[in-house]
């Protein structure tokens, strides 16, 4: 079985606190290869999902910061 690491992914919010979620990933040729299409609320839920997909979680959590979120746009034109 292949080993998975847990990612703590954060993205700056346009307003307020950053958005944070967890995913699992594989290490392939010393590169992080994100696998999970789901944003999970806890590291434990990401590890459980990795096990359900047939991977063995290593127990490591790697922090990743994504680029800033776009500013919110109005849903209609403002006159």
mmCIF file of the N, C-alpha and C atoms, coordinates in Angstrom:
data_MODEL
# 
_entry.id   MODEL 
# 
loop_
_atom_site.group_PDB 
_atom_site.id 
_atom_site.type_symbol 
_atom_site.label_atom_id 
_atom_site.label_alt_id 
_atom_site.label_comp_id 
_atom_site.label_asym_id 
_atom_site.label_entity_id 
_atom_site.label_seq_id 
_atom_site.pdbx_PDB_ins_code 
_atom_site.Cartn_x 
_atom_site.Cartn_y 
_atom_site.Cartn_z 
_atom_site.occupancy 
_atom_site.B_iso_or_equiv 
_atom_site.pdbx_formal_charge 
_atom_site.auth_seq_id 
_atom_site.auth_comp_id 
_atom_site.auth_asym_id 
_atom_site.auth_atom_id 
_atom_site.pdbx_PDB_model_num 
ATOM 1   N N  . UNK A 1 1  ? 0.827   -1.185 0.000   1.00 0.00 ? 1  UNK A N  1 
ATOM 2   C CA . UNK A 1 1  ? 0.000   0.000  0.000   1.00 0.00 ? 1  UNK A CA 1 
ATOM 3   C C  . UNK A 1 1  ? 0.871   1.247  0.000   1.00 0.00 ? 1  UNK A C  1 
ATOM 4   N N  . UNK A 1 2  ? 0.391   2.251  -0.666  1.00 0.00 ? 2  UNK A N  1 
ATOM 5   C CA . UNK A 1 2  ? 1.131   3.501  -0.758  1.00 0.00 ? 2  UNK A CA 1 
ATOM 6   C C  . UNK A 1 2  ? 0.813   4.396  0.436   1.00 0.00 ? 2  UNK A C  1 
ATOM 7   N N  . UNK A 1 3  ? 1.829   5.153  0.878   1.00 0.00 ? 3  UNK A N  1 
ATOM 8   C CA . UNK A 1 3  ? 1.680   6.027  2.033   1.00 0.00 ? 3  UNK A CA 1 
ATOM 9   C C  . UNK A 1 3  ? 1.164   7.392  1.607   1.00 0.00 ? 3  UNK A C  1 
ATOM 10  N N  . UNK A 1 4  ? 0.251   7.933  2.397   1.00 0.00 ? 4  UNK A N  1 
ATOM 11  C CA . UNK A 1 4  ? -0.305  9.264  2.147   1.00 0.00 ? 4  UNK A CA 1 
ATOM 12  C C  . UNK A 1 4  ? 0.117   10.206 3.270   1.00 0.00 ? 4  UNK A C  1 
ATOM 13  N N  . UNK A 1 5  ? 0.274   11.474 2.934   1.00 0.00 ? 5  UNK A N  1 
ATOM 14  C CA . UNK A 1 5  ? 0.476   12.522 3.931   1.00 0.00 ? 5  UNK A CA 1 
ATOM 15  C C  . UNK A 1 5  ? -0.783  13.386 3.943   1.00 0.00 ? 5  UNK A C  1 
ATOM 16  N N  . UNK A 1 6  ? -0.995  14.054 5.045   1.00 0.00 ? 6  UNK A N  1 
ATOM 17  C CA . UNK A 1 6  ? -2.149  14.934 5.177   1.00 0.00 ? 6  UNK A CA 1 
ATOM 18  C C  . UNK A 1 6  ? -1.683  16.364 4.918   1.00 0.00 ? 6  UNK A C  1 
ATOM 19  N N  . UNK A 1 7  ? -2.453  17.090 4.128   1.00 0.00 ? 7  UNK A N  1 
ATOM 20  C CA . UNK A 1 7  ? -2.160  18.491 3.832   1.00 0.00 ? 7  UNK A CA 1 
ATOM 21  C C  . UNK A 1 7  ? -3.110  19.384 4.616   1.00 0.00 ? 7  UNK A C  1 
ATOM 22  N N  . UNK A 1 8  ? -2.561  20.422 5.239   1.00 0.00 ? 8  UNK A N  1 
ATOM 23  C CA . UNK A 1 8  ? -3.378  21.483 5.820   1.00 0.00 ? 8  UNK A CA 1 
ATOM 24  C C  . UNK A 1 8  ? -3.281  22.637 4.828   1.00 0.00 ? 8  UNK A C  1 
ATOM 25  N N  . UNK A 1 9  ? -4.323  22.827 4.059   1.00 0.00 ? 9  UNK A N  1 
ATOM 26  C CA . UNK A 1 9  ? -4.320  23.806 2.974   1.00 0.00 ? 9  UNK A CA 1 
ATOM 27  C C  . UNK A 1 9  ? -4.986  25.080 3.472   1.00 0.00 ? 9  UNK A C  1 
ATOM 28  N N  . UNK A 1 10 ? -4.326  26.217 3.238   1.00 0.00 ? 10 UNK A N  1 
ATOM 29  C CA . UNK A 1 10 ? -4.945  27.489 3.610   1.00 0.00 ? 10 UNK A CA 1 
ATOM 30  C C  . UNK A 1 10 ? -4.877  28.438 2.423   1.00 0.00 ? 10 UNK A C  1 
ATOM 31  N N  . UNK A 1 11 ? -5.910  29.229 2.317   1.00 0.00 ? 11 UNK A N  1 
ATOM 32  C CA . UNK A 1 11 ? -5.996  30.234 1.257   1.00 0.00 ? 11 UNK A CA 1 
ATOM 33  C C  . UNK A 1 11 ? -6.468  31.524 1.904   1.00 0.00 ? 11 UNK A C  1 
ATOM 34  N N  . UNK A 1 12 ? -5.771  32.604 1.604   1.00 0.00 ? 12 UNK A N  1 
ATOM 35  C CA . UNK A 1 12 ? -6.165  33.900 2.149   1.00 0.00 ? 12 UNK A CA 1 
ATOM 36  C C  . UNK A 1 12 ? -7.559  34.254 1.658   1.00 0.00 ? 12 UNK A C  1 
ATOM 37  N N  . UNK A 1 13 ? -8.363  34.763 2.549   1.00 0.00 ? 13 UNK A N  1 
ATOM 38  C CA . UNK A 1 13 ? -9.718  35.180 2.192   1.00 0.00 ? 13 UNK A CA 1 
ATOM 39  C C  . UNK A 1 13 ? -9.695  36.646 1.786   1.00 0.00 ? 13 UNK A C  1 
ATOM 40  N N  . UNK A 1 14 ? -10.616 37.026 0.926   1.00 0.00 ? 14 UNK A N  1 
ATOM 41  C CA . UNK A 1 14 ? -10.714 38.427 0.522   1.00 0.00 ? 14 UNK A CA 1 
ATOM 42  C C  . UNK A 1 14 ? -11.017 39.295 1.742   1.00 0.00 ? 14 UNK A C  1 
ATOM 43  N N  . UNK A 1 15 ? -11.763 38.750 2.671   1.00 0.00 ? 15 UNK A N  1 
ATOM 44  C CA . UNK A 1 15 ? -12.094 39.468 3.900   1.00 0.00 ? 15 UNK A CA 1 
ATOM 45  C C  . UNK A 1 15 ? -12.061 38.472 5.054   1.00 0.00 ? 15 UNK A C  1 
ATOM 46  N N  . UNK A 1 16 ? -11.444 38.842 6.169   1.00 0.00 ? 16 UNK A N  1 
ATOM 47  C CA . UNK A 1 16 ? -11.476 37.995 7.354   1.00 0.00 ? 16 UNK A CA 1 
ATOM 48  C C  . UNK A 1 16 ? -10.370 36.960 7.404   1.00 0.00 ? 16 UNK A C  1 
ATOM 49  N N  . UNK A 1 17 ? -10.628 35.924 8.177   1.00 0.00 ? 17 UNK A N  1 
ATOM 50  C CA . UNK A 1 17 ? -9.662  34.857 8.415   1.00 0.00 ? 17 UNK A CA 1 
ATOM 51  C C  . UNK A 1 17 ? -9.451  34.012 7.158   1.00 0.00 ? 17 UNK A C  1 
ATOM 52  N N  . UNK A 1 18 ? -8.263  33.406 7.017   1.00 0.00 ? 18 UNK A N  1 
ATOM 53  C CA . UNK A 1 18 ? -8.038  32.532 5.859   1.00 0.00 ? 18 UNK A CA 1 
ATOM 54  C C  . UNK A 1 18 ? -8.924  31.289 5.925   1.00 0.00 ? 18 UNK A C  1 
ATOM 55  N N  . UNK A 1 19 ? -9.196  30.725 4.764   1.00 0.00 ? 19 UNK A N  1 
ATOM 56  C CA . UNK A 1 19 ? -9.936  29.468 4.672   1.00 0.00 ? 19 UNK A CA 1 
ATOM 57  C C  . UNK A 1 19 ? -8.931  28.336 4.871   1.00 0.00 ? 19 UNK A C  1 
ATOM 58  N N  . UNK A 1 20 ? -9.245  27.373 5.719   1.00 0.00 ? 20 UNK A N  1 
ATOM 59  C CA . UNK A 1 20 ? -8.346  26.252 6.004   1.00 0.00 ? 20 UNK A CA 1 
ATOM 60  C C  . UNK A 1 20 ? -9.136  24.954 5.866   1.00 0.00 ? 20 UNK A C  1 
ATOM 61  N N  . UNK A 1 21 ? -8.518  23.974 5.185   1.00 0.00 ? 21 UNK A N  1 
ATOM 62  C CA . UNK A 1 21 ? -9.128  22.651 5.077   1.00 0.00 ? 21 UNK A CA 1 
ATOM 63  C C  . UNK A 1 21 ? -8.018  21.621 4.975   1.00 0.00 ? 21 UNK A C  1 
ATOM 64  N N  . UNK A 1 22 ? -8.389  20.360 5.026   1.00 0.00 ? 22 UNK A N  1 
ATOM 65  C CA . UNK A 1 22 ? -7.436  19.254 4.988   1.00 0.00 ? 22 UNK A CA 1 
ATOM 66  C C  . UNK A 1 22 ? -7.718  18.365 3.790   1.00 0.00 ? 22 UNK A C  1 
ATOM 67  N N  . UNK A 1 23 ? -6.652  17.815 3.223   1.00 0.00 ? 23 UNK A N  1 
ATOM 68  C CA . UNK A 1 23 ? -6.724  16.859 2.116   1.00 0.00 ? 23 UNK A CA 1 
ATOM 69  C C  . UNK A 1 23 ? -5.658  15.807 2.373   1.00 0.00 ? 23 UNK A C  1 
ATOM 70  N N  . UNK A 1 24 ? -5.682  14.735 1.587   1.00 0.00 ? 24 UNK A N  1 
ATOM 71  C CA . UNK A 1 24 ? -4.551  13.812 1.631   1.00 0.00 ? 24 UNK A CA 1 
ATOM 72  C C  . UNK A 1 24 ? -3.813  13.908 0.300   1.00 0.00 ? 24 UNK A C  1 
ATOM 73  N N  . UNK A 1 25 ? -2.529  13.533 0.328   1.00 0.00 ? 25 UNK A N  1 
ATOM 74  C CA . UNK A 1 25 ? -1.696  13.589 -0.868  1.00 0.00 ? 25 UNK A CA 1 
ATOM 75  C C  . UNK A 1 25 ? -0.698  12.443 -0.829  1.00 0.00 ? 25 UNK A C  1 
ATOM 76  N N  . UNK A 1 26 ? -0.171  12.110 -1.988  1.00 0.00 ? 26 UNK A N  1 
ATOM 77  C CA . UNK A 1 26 ? 0.889   11.110 -2.097  1.00 0.00 ? 26 UNK A CA 1 
ATOM 78  C C  . UNK A 1 26 ? 2.198   11.829 -2.369  1.00 0.00 ? 26 UNK A C  1 
ATOM 79  N N  . UNK A 1 27 ? 3.298   11.230 -1.947  1.00 0.00 ? 27 UNK A N  1 
ATOM 80  C CA . UNK A 1 27 ? 4.621   11.741 -2.302  1.00 0.00 ? 27 UNK A CA 1 
ATOM 81  C C  . UNK A 1 27 ? 5.137   10.890 -3.450  1.00 0.00 ? 27 UNK A C  1 
ATOM 82  N N  . UNK A 1 28 ? 5.283   11.498 -4.615  1.00 0.00 ? 28 UNK A N  1 
ATOM 83  C CA . UNK A 1 28 ? 5.731   10.805 -5.818  1.00 0.00 ? 28 UNK A CA 1 
ATOM 84  C C  . UNK A 1 28 ? 6.986   11.516 -6.311  1.00 0.00 ? 28 UNK A C  1 
ATOM 85  N N  . UNK A 1 29 ? 8.116   10.812 -6.324  1.00 0.00 ? 29 UNK A N  1 
ATOM 86  C CA . UNK A 1 29 ? 9.400   11.398 -6.725  1.00 0.00 ? 29 UNK A CA 1 
ATOM 87  C C  . UNK A 1 29 ? 9.677   12.681 -5.954  1.00 0.00 ? 29 UNK A C  1 
ATOM 88  N N  . UNK A 1 30 ? 9.464   12.633 -4.639  1.00 0.00 ? 30 UNK A N  1 
ATOM 89  C CA . UNK A 1 30 ? 9.675   13.774 -3.739  1.00 0.00 ? 30 UNK A CA 1 
ATOM 90  C C  . UNK A 1 30 ? 8.816   14.986 -4.086  1.00 0.00 ? 30 UNK A C  1 
ATOM 91  N N  . UNK A 1 31 ? 7.729   14.778 -4.777  1.00 0.00 ? 31 UNK A N  1 
ATOM 92  C CA . UNK A 1 31 ? 6.777   15.842 -5.105  1.00 0.00 ? 31 UNK A CA 1 
ATOM 93  C C  . UNK A 1 31 ? 5.446   15.497 -4.451  1.00 0.00 ? 31 UNK A C  1 
ATOM 94  N N  . UNK A 1 32 ? 4.771   16.520 -3.953  1.00 0.00 ? 32 UNK A N  1 
ATOM 95  C CA . UNK A 1 32 ? 3.435   16.307 -3.390  1.00 0.00 ? 32 UNK A CA 1 
ATOM 96  C C  . UNK A 1 32 ? 2.450   16.207 -4.535  1.00 0.00 ? 32 UNK A C  1 
ATOM 97  N N  . UNK A 1 33 ? 1.706   15.119 -4.562  1.00 0.00 ? 33 UNK A N  1 
ATOM 98  C CA . UNK A 1 33 ? 0.691   14.910 -5.592  1.00 0.00 ? 33 UNK A CA 1 
ATOM 99  C C  . UNK A 1 33 ? -0.667  14.869 -4.903  1.00 0.00 ? 33 UNK A C  1 
ATOM 100 N N  . UNK A 1 34 ? -1.385  15.984 -4.999  1.00 0.00 ? 34 UNK A N  1 
ATOM 101 C CA . UNK A 1 34 ? -2.697  16.068 -4.345  1.00 0.00 ? 34 UNK A CA 1 
ATOM 102 C C  . UNK A 1 34 ? -3.649  15.070 -4.985  1.00 0.00 ? 34 UNK A C  1 
ATOM 103 N N  . UNK A 1 35 ? -4.375  14.345 -4.142  1.00 0.00 ? 35 UNK A N  1 
ATOM 104 C CA . UNK A 1 35 ? -5.269  13.288 -4.595  1.00 0.00 ? 35 UNK A CA 1 
ATOM 105 C C  . UNK A 1 35 ? -6.726  13.584 -4.317  1.00 0.00 ? 35 UNK A C  1 
ATOM 106 N N  . UNK A 1 36 ? -6.965  14.259 -3.234  1.00 0.00 ? 36 UNK A N  1 
ATOM 107 C CA . UNK A 1 36 ? -8.325  14.354 -2.722  1.00 0.00 ? 36 UNK A CA 1 
ATOM 108 C C  . UNK A 1 36 ? -9.117  15.473 -3.383  1.00 0.00 ? 36 UNK A C  1 
ATOM 109 N N  . UNK A 1 37 ? -10.264 15.152 -3.956  1.00 0.00 ? 37 UNK A N  1 
ATOM 110 C CA . UNK A 1 37 ? -11.113 16.196 -4.516  1.00 0.00 ? 37 UNK A CA 1 
ATOM 111 C C  . UNK A 1 37 ? -11.995 16.836 -3.447  1.00 0.00 ? 37 UNK A C  1 
ATOM 112 N N  . UNK A 1 38 ? -11.826 16.423 -2.193  1.00 0.00 ? 38 UNK A N  1 
ATOM 113 C CA . UNK A 1 38 ? -12.703 16.886 -1.120  1.00 0.00 ? 38 UNK A CA 1 
ATOM 114 C C  . UNK A 1 38 ? -11.946 17.764 -0.135  1.00 0.00 ? 38 UNK A C  1 
ATOM 115 N N  . UNK A 1 39 ? -12.613 18.791 0.369   1.00 0.00 ? 39 UNK A N  1 
ATOM 116 C CA . UNK A 1 39 ? -12.082 19.628 1.439   1.00 0.00 ? 39 UNK A CA 1 
ATOM 117 C C  . UNK A 1 39 ? -12.659 19.090 2.743   1.00 0.00 ? 39 UNK A C  1 
ATOM 118 N N  . UNK A 1 40 ? -11.785 18.659 3.647   1.00 0.00 ? 40 UNK A N  1 
ATOM 119 C CA . UNK A 1 40 ? -12.257 18.071 4.893   1.00 0.00 ? 40 UNK A CA 1 
ATOM 120 C C  . UNK A 1 40 ? -11.935 18.987 6.065   1.00 0.00 ? 40 UNK A C  1 
ATOM 121 N N  . UNK A 1 41 ? -12.763 18.941 7.090   1.00 0.00 ? 41 UNK A N  1 
ATOM 122 C CA . UNK A 1 41 ? -12.662 19.873 8.210   1.00 0.00 ? 41 UNK A CA 1 
ATOM 123 C C  . UNK A 1 41 ? -11.543 19.526 9.185   1.00 0.00 ? 41 UNK A C  1 
ATOM 124 N N  . UNK A 1 42 ? -11.152 18.262 9.258   1.00 0.00 ? 42 UNK A N  1 
ATOM 125 C CA . UNK A 1 42 ? -10.133 17.860 10.231  1.00 0.00 ? 42 UNK A CA 1 
ATOM 126 C C  . UNK A 1 42 ? -9.098  16.950 9.573   1.00 0.00 ? 42 UNK A C  1 
ATOM 127 N N  . UNK A 1 43 ? -7.927  16.895 10.207  1.00 0.00 ? 43 UNK A N  1 
ATOM 128 C CA . UNK A 1 43 ? -6.877  15.989 9.731   1.00 0.00 ? 43 UNK A CA 1 
ATOM 129 C C  . UNK A 1 43 ? -7.331  14.538 9.858   1.00 0.00 ? 43 UNK A C  1 
ATOM 130 N N  . UNK A 1 44 ? -8.096  14.248 10.901  1.00 0.00 ? 44 UNK A N  1 
ATOM 131 C CA . UNK A 1 44 ? -8.589  12.885 11.114  1.00 0.00 ? 44 UNK A CA 1 
ATOM 132 C C  . UNK A 1 44 ? -9.526  12.452 9.994   1.00 0.00 ? 44 UNK A C  1 
ATOM 133 N N  . UNK A 1 45 ? -10.387 13.353 9.542   1.00 0.00 ? 45 UNK A N  1 
ATOM 134 C CA . UNK A 1 45 ? -11.308 12.984 8.456   1.00 0.00 ? 45 UNK A CA 1 
ATOM 135 C C  . UNK A 1 45 ? -10.547 12.792 7.146   1.00 0.00 ? 45 UNK A C  1 
ATOM 136 N N  . UNK A 1 46 ? -9.484  13.572 6.919   1.00 0.00 ? 46 UNK A N  1 
ATOM 137 C CA . UNK A 1 46 ? -8.664  13.385 5.715   1.00 0.00 ? 46 UNK A CA 1 
ATOM 138 C C  . UNK A 1 46 ? -7.936  12.045 5.773   1.00 0.00 ? 46 UNK A C  1 
ATOM 139 N N  . UNK A 1 47 ? -7.421  11.680 6.946   1.00 0.00 ? 47 UNK A N  1 
ATOM 140 C CA . UNK A 1 47 ? -6.736  10.390 7.105   1.00 0.00 ? 47 UNK A CA 1 
ATOM 141 C C  . UNK A 1 47 ? -7.715  9.235  6.897   1.00 0.00 ? 47 UNK A C  1 
ATOM 142 N N  . UNK A 1 48 ? -8.911  9.362  7.438   1.00 0.00 ? 48 UNK A N  1 
ATOM 143 C CA . UNK A 1 48 ? -9.934  8.316  7.267   1.00 0.00 ? 48 UNK A CA 1 
ATOM 144 C C  . UNK A 1 48 ? -10.282 8.150  5.790   1.00 0.00 ? 48 UNK A C  1 
ATOM 145 N N  . UNK A 1 49 ? -10.427 9.264  5.073   1.00 0.00 ? 49 UNK A N  1 
ATOM 146 C CA . UNK A 1 49 ? -10.750 9.201  3.647   1.00 0.00 ? 49 UNK A CA 1 
ATOM 147 C C  . UNK A 1 49 ? -9.605  8.556  2.867   1.00 0.00 ? 49 UNK A C  1 
ATOM 148 N N  . UNK A 1 50 ? -8.355  8.877  3.220   1.00 0.00 ? 50 UNK A N  1 
ATOM 149 C CA . UNK A 1 50 ? -7.200  8.254  2.563   1.00 0.00 ? 50 UNK A CA 1 
ATOM 150 C C  . UNK A 1 50 ? -7.227  6.739  2.764   1.00 0.00 ? 50 UNK A C  1 
ATOM 151 N N  . UNK A 1 51 ? -7.527  6.294  3.996   1.00 0.00 ? 51 UNK A N  1 
ATOM 152 C CA . UNK A 1 51 ? -7.621  4.847  4.262   1.00 0.00 ? 51 UNK A CA 1 
ATOM 153 C C  . UNK A 1 51 ? -8.727  4.210  3.431   1.00 0.00 ? 51 UNK A C  1 
ATOM 154 N N  . UNK A 1 52 ? -9.863  4.895  3.301   1.00 0.00 ? 52 UNK A N  1 
ATOM 155 C CA . UNK A 1 52 ? -10.967 4.360  2.501   1.00 0.00 ? 52 UNK A CA 1 
ATOM 156 C C  . UNK A 1 52 ? -10.570 4.209  1.035   1.00 0.00 ? 52 UNK A C  1 
ATOM 157 N N  . UNK A 1 53 ? -9.629  5.043  0.577   1.00 0.00 ? 53 UNK A N  1 
ATOM 158 C CA . UNK A 1 53 ? -9.167  4.975  -0.803  1.00 0.00 ? 53 UNK A CA 1 
ATOM 159 C C  . UNK A 1 53 ? -8.011  3.988  -0.982  1.00 0.00 ? 53 UNK A C  1 
ATOM 160 N N  . UNK A 1 54 ? -7.593  3.320  0.111   1.00 0.00 ? 54 UNK A N  1 
ATOM 161 C CA . UNK A 1 54 ? -6.562  2.295  0.027   1.00 0.00 ? 54 UNK A CA 1 
ATOM 162 C C  . UNK A 1 54 ? -5.158  2.769  0.341   1.00 0.00 ? 54 UNK A C  1 
ATOM 163 N N  . UNK A 1 55 ? -5.003  3.966  0.911   1.00 0.00 ? 55 UNK A N  1 
ATOM 164 C CA . UNK A 1 55 ? -3.687  4.495  1.269   1.00 0.00 ? 55 UNK A CA 1 
ATOM 165 C C  . UNK A 1 55 ? -3.482  4.407  2.774   1.00 0.00 ? 55 UNK A C  1 
ATOM 166 N N  . UNK A 1 56 ? -2.213  4.416  3.186   1.00 0.00 ? 56 UNK A N  1 
ATOM 167 C CA . UNK A 1 56 ? -1.871  4.365  4.601   1.00 0.00 ? 56 UNK A CA 1 
ATOM 168 C C  . UNK A 1 56 ? -1.372  5.748  5.018   1.00 0.00 ? 56 UNK A C  1 
ATOM 169 N N  . UNK A 1 57 ? -2.117  6.468  5.854   1.00 0.00 ? 57 UNK A N  1 
ATOM 170 C CA . UNK A 1 57 ? -1.666  7.792  6.301   1.00 0.00 ? 57 UNK A CA 1 
ATOM 171 C C  . UNK A 1 57 ? -0.407  7.681  7.152   1.00 0.00 ? 57 UNK A C  1 
ATOM 172 N N  . UNK A 1 58 ? 0.571   8.545  6.890   1.00 0.00 ? 58 UNK A N  1 
ATOM 173 C CA . UNK A 1 58 ? 1.844   8.505  7.603   1.00 0.00 ? 58 UNK A CA 1 
ATOM 174 C C  . UNK A 1 58 ? 1.774   9.190  8.955   1.00 0.00 ? 58 UNK A C  1 
ATOM 175 N N  . UNK A 1 59 ? 0.777   10.018 9.169   1.00 0.00 ? 59 UNK A N  1 
ATOM 176 C CA . UNK A 1 59 ? 0.705   10.789 10.405  1.00 0.00 ? 59 UNK A CA 1 
ATOM 177 C C  . UNK A 1 59 ? 1.309   12.172 10.257  1.00 0.00 ? 59 UNK A C  1 
ATOM 178 N N  . UNK A 1 60 ? 2.002   12.426 9.148   1.00 0.00 ? 60 UNK A N  1 
ATOM 179 C CA . UNK A 1 60 ? 2.585   13.745 8.905   1.00 0.00 ? 60 UNK A CA 1 
ATOM 180 C C  . UNK A 1 60 ? 1.527   14.700 8.372   1.00 0.00 ? 60 UNK A C  1 
ATOM 181 N N  . UNK A 1 61 ? 1.619   15.966 8.798   1.00 0.00 ? 61 UNK A N  1 
ATOM 182 C CA . UNK A 1 61 ? 0.749   17.015 8.265   1.00 0.00 ? 61 UNK A CA 1 
ATOM 183 C C  . UNK A 1 61 ? 1.648   18.080 7.655   1.00 0.00 ? 61 UNK A C  1 
ATOM 184 N N  . UNK A 1 62 ? 1.423   18.385 6.391   1.00 0.00 ? 62 UNK A N  1 
ATOM 185 C CA . UNK A 1 62 ? 2.219   19.369 5.652   1.00 0.00 ? 62 UNK A CA 1 
ATOM 186 C C  . UNK A 1 62 ? 1.355   20.595 5.401   1.00 0.00 ? 62 UNK A C  1 
ATOM 187 N N  . UNK A 1 63 ? 1.875   21.766 5.756   1.00 0.00 ? 63 UNK A N  1 
ATOM 188 C CA . UNK A 1 63 ? 1.156   23.023 5.526   1.00 0.00 ? 63 UNK A CA 1 
ATOM 189 C C  . UNK A 1 63 ? 1.398   23.518 4.109   1.00 0.00 ? 63 UNK A C  1 
ATOM 190 N N  . UNK A 1 64 ? 0.321   23.895 3.434   1.00 0.00 ? 64 UNK A N  1 
ATOM 191 C CA . UNK A 1 64 ? 0.400   24.458 2.084   1.00 0.00 ? 64 UNK A CA 1 
ATOM 192 C C  . UNK A 1 64 ? -0.428  25.730 2.063   1.00 0.00 ? 64 UNK A C  1 
ATOM 193 N N  . UNK A 1 65 ? 0.140   26.791 1.497   1.00 0.00 ? 65 UNK A N  1 
ATOM 194 C CA . UNK A 1 65 ? -0.604  28.039 1.348   1.00 0.00 ? 65 UNK A CA 1 
ATOM 195 C C  . UNK A 1 65 ? -0.823  28.290 -0.128  1.00 0.00 ? 65 UNK A C  1 
ATOM 196 N N  . UNK A 1 66 ? -2.078  28.470 -0.496  1.00 0.00 ? 66 UNK A N  1 
ATOM 197 C CA . UNK A 1 66 ? -2.429  28.777 -1.880  1.00 0.00 ? 66 UNK A CA 1 
ATOM 198 C C  . UNK A 1 66 ? -2.509  30.284 -2.052  1.00 0.00 ? 66 UNK A C  1 
ATOM 199 N N  . UNK A 1 67 ? -2.542  30.729 -3.308  1.00 0.00 ? 67 UNK A N  1 
ATOM 200 C CA . UNK A 1 67 ? -2.630  32.155 -3.604  1.00 0.00 ? 67 UNK A CA 1 
ATOM 201 C C  . UNK A 1 67 ? -3.859  32.797 -2.997  1.00 0.00 ? 67 UNK A C  1 
ATOM 202 N N  . UNK A 1 68 ? -3.841  34.106 -2.970  1.00 0.00 ? 68 UNK A N  1 
ATOM 203 C CA . UNK A 1 68 ? -4.947  34.872 -2.387  1.00 0.00 ? 68 UNK A CA 1 
ATOM 204 C C  . UNK A 1 68 ? -6.231  34.658 -3.168  1.00 0.00 ? 68 UNK A C  1 
ATOM 205 N N  . UNK A 1 69 ? -7.316  34.694 -2.456  1.00 0.00 ? 69 UNK A N  1 
ATOM 206 C CA . UNK A 1 69 ? -8.637  34.579 -3.089  1.00 0.00 ? 69 UNK A CA 1 
ATOM 207 C C  . UNK A 1 69 ? -8.968  35.877 -3.809  1.00 0.00 ? 69 UNK A C  1 
ATOM 208 N N  . UNK A 1 70 ? -9.757  35.759 -4.838  1.00 0.00 ? 70 UNK A N  1 
ATOM 209 C CA . UNK A 1 70 ? -10.184 36.946 -5.571  1.00 0.00 ? 70 UNK A CA 1 
ATOM 210 C C  . UNK A 1 70 ? -11.160 37.748 -4.719  1.00 0.00 ? 70 UNK A C  1 
ATOM 211 N N  . UNK A 1 71 ? -11.156 39.046 -4.923  1.00 0.00 ? 71 UNK A N  1 
ATOM 212 C CA . UNK A 1 71 ? -12.103 39.908 -4.211  1.00 0.00 ? 71 UNK A CA 1 
ATOM 213 C C  . UNK A 1 71 ? -13.518 39.572 -4.651  1.00 0.00 ? 71 UNK A C  1 
ATOM 214 N N  . UNK A 1 72 ? -14.473 39.645 -3.750  1.00 0.00 ? 72 UNK A N  1 
ATOM 215 C CA . UNK A 1 72 ? -15.851 39.339 -4.138  1.00 0.00 ? 72 UNK A CA 1 
ATOM 216 C C  . UNK A 1 72 ? -16.365 40.328 -5.176  1.00 0.00 ? 72 UNK A C  1 
ATOM 217 N N  . UNK A 1 73 ? -17.136 39.809 -6.122  1.00 0.00 ? 73 UNK A N  1 
ATOM 218 C CA . UNK A 1 73 ? -17.709 40.656 -7.170  1.00 0.00 ? 73 UNK A CA 1 
ATOM 219 C C  . UNK A 1 73 ? -19.191 40.850 -6.906  1.00 0.00 ? 73 UNK A C  1 
ATOM 220 N N  . UNK A 1 74 ? -19.709 42.022 -7.228  1.00 0.00 ? 74 UNK A N  1 
ATOM 221 C CA . UNK A 1 74 ? -21.153 42.195 -7.081  1.00 0.00 ? 74 UNK A CA 1 
ATOM 222 C C  . UNK A 1 74 ? -21.891 41.292 -8.056  1.00 0.00 ? 74 UNK A C  1 
ATOM 223 N N  . UNK A 1 75 ? -23.059 40.811 -7.644  1.00 0.00 ? 75 UNK A N  1 
ATOM 224 C CA . UNK A 1 75 ? -23.814 39.903 -8.500  1.00 0.00 ? 75 UNK A CA 1 
ATOM 225 C C  . UNK A 1 75 ? -24.536 40.633 -9.621  1.00 0.00 ? 75 UNK A C  1 
ATOM 226 N N  . UNK A 1 76 ? -24.690 41.931 -9.493  1.00 0.00 ? 76 UNK A N  1 
ATOM 227 C CA . UNK A 1 76 ? -25.301 42.712 -10.581 1.00 0.00 ? 76 UNK A CA 1 
ATOM 228 C C  . UNK A 1 76 ? -24.616 44.061 -10.663 1.00 0.00 ? 76 UNK A C  1 
ATOM 229 N N  . UNK A 1 77 ? -24.821 44.717 -11.741 1.00 0.00 ? 77 UNK A N  1 
ATOM 230 C CA . UNK A 1 77 ? -24.172 46.014 -11.961 1.00 0.00 ? 77 UNK A CA 1 
ATOM 231 C C  . UNK A 1 77 ? -24.655 47.029 -10.928 1.00 0.00 ? 77 UNK A C  1 
ATOM 232 N N  . UNK A 1 78 ? -23.727 47.827 -10.469 1.00 0.00 ? 78 UNK A N  1 
ATOM 233 C CA . UNK A 1 78 ? -24.066 48.887 -9.522  1.00 0.00 ? 78 UNK A CA 1 
ATOM 234 C C  . UNK A 1 78 ? -24.090 50.199 -10.290 1.00 0.00 ? 78 UNK A C  1 
ATOM 235 N N  . UNK A 1 79 ? -25.209 50.903 -10.233 1.00 0.00 ? 79 UNK A N  1 
ATOM 236 C CA . UNK A 1 79 ? -25.348 52.153 -10.992 1.00 0.00 ? 79 UNK A CA 1 
ATOM 237 C C  . UNK A 1 79 ? -24.874 53.326 -10.194 1.00 0.00 ? 79 UNK A C  1 
# 
